[in-house]
Amino acid sequence: MTTMSYSSWRNAIAVIVSGATGAAAAQAWHRYGPDRRLTTAQRRRARAHQQRMHWELLSKALDDPALAMVIDTYGVELSPQTRRQMMYANLWYISVFHQYESGLLTEQEILGPLRELFQSPHIREYWEVTRPHRAALDPSSSEARIGRIAEALFQELDEADTDEWWVVGQPSP
């Protein structure tokens, strides 16, 4: 009798979960496709589901450097450790963005967590490397709008002649 290693079991479970997630996405598309308007509650549930999927997919990549290579779109040569740090930085930024999208933070309030994030040299490196990704966003999207707010804050923090980083940055009109 052959036994599977923990890694093999984990990979098998990942394949099953991925298949189930794909099936759920296909079902949602057929149910709510482009010709259907989602209610606010349906959009909220879909957003929460998508946030969870993003977390799970990035978590798998953080755990396995071979999977991390699949989604490495940074456009620069990165060590496996730096790639993991970039993905982790992405999770932090996206967490702040989702707090805004969920209505937990306003545009004014989002500046606090962004100020804190930008104190980390790893987050700052992530922000600089992913600038082309944000430039490709639909300019009218909320993700692009928050990206512009964060970019303005990033620049203000760079140019500030104060060590009191927690007071730098004003919300855009």
Buried (B, 14 or more C-beta within 10 A) or exposed (E): EEEEEEEEEBBEEBEEEBEEBEEEBEEBEEEBEEEEEBEEEBEBEBBEBEBEBBBBBBBBBBEBBEBBEEBBEBEEEBEEEBBBBBBBBBEBBBBBBBBBBEEEBEEEBBBEBBBBBBEBEBBBBBBEBBEEEBEEBEEEEEBBBBBBBBBBBBEBBEEEEEEEBEEBBEEEE
